Amino acid sequence: MRKGFAVHNLRSLPMSDYADELELEEPDEEPEIVHWMQPRPLSVGALGLSGAVAGAFVLGAVATVGVLAVLHWLGPDREVSFKKPRWYDA
C-alpha cells in the first residue's frame, strides 16, 4: 500500500515514466457553451446612502459611550469634596 508520493520521487523519474501514468480521457459529449454576464453595478439611492451614514454615526456614538463607560468603571474611585458654606451646619 502506497502512503504518499514525495516530490523527490518525481524528480528521480524520467519525464516519460510519470507522464504515461496520467490517463487523459476525451469527453464523451460536446461541452456546453456558457455565457458569462457581468453583474449589474451596485446602485444605492439617496435613502440608502443616508441610512448608511446615519448607521455609521450611531455605531460610532454607541462605541464611544461604551468606551467611556468602561473607562469610568475601571478608573480609580474618586471622592468629591467641596467646601461647605458657613450657613450649613450639619
C-alpha positions, 0 to 999 in steps of 0.5 A: 500500500502506497502512503504518499508520493514525495516530490523527490520521487518525481524528480528521480523519474524520467519525464516519460515514466510519470507522464504515461501514468496520467490517463487523459480521457476525451469527453464523451459529449460536446461541452456546453457553451456558457455565457458569462454576464457581468453583474449589474453595478451596485446602485444605492439611492439617496435613502440608502446612502443616508441610512448608511451614514446615519448607521455609521454615526450611531455605531460610532456614538454607541462605541464611544459611550461604551468606551467611556463607560468602561473607562469610568468603571475601571478608573480609580474611585474618586471622592468629591469634596467641596467646601461647605458654606458657613450657613450649613451646619450639619 
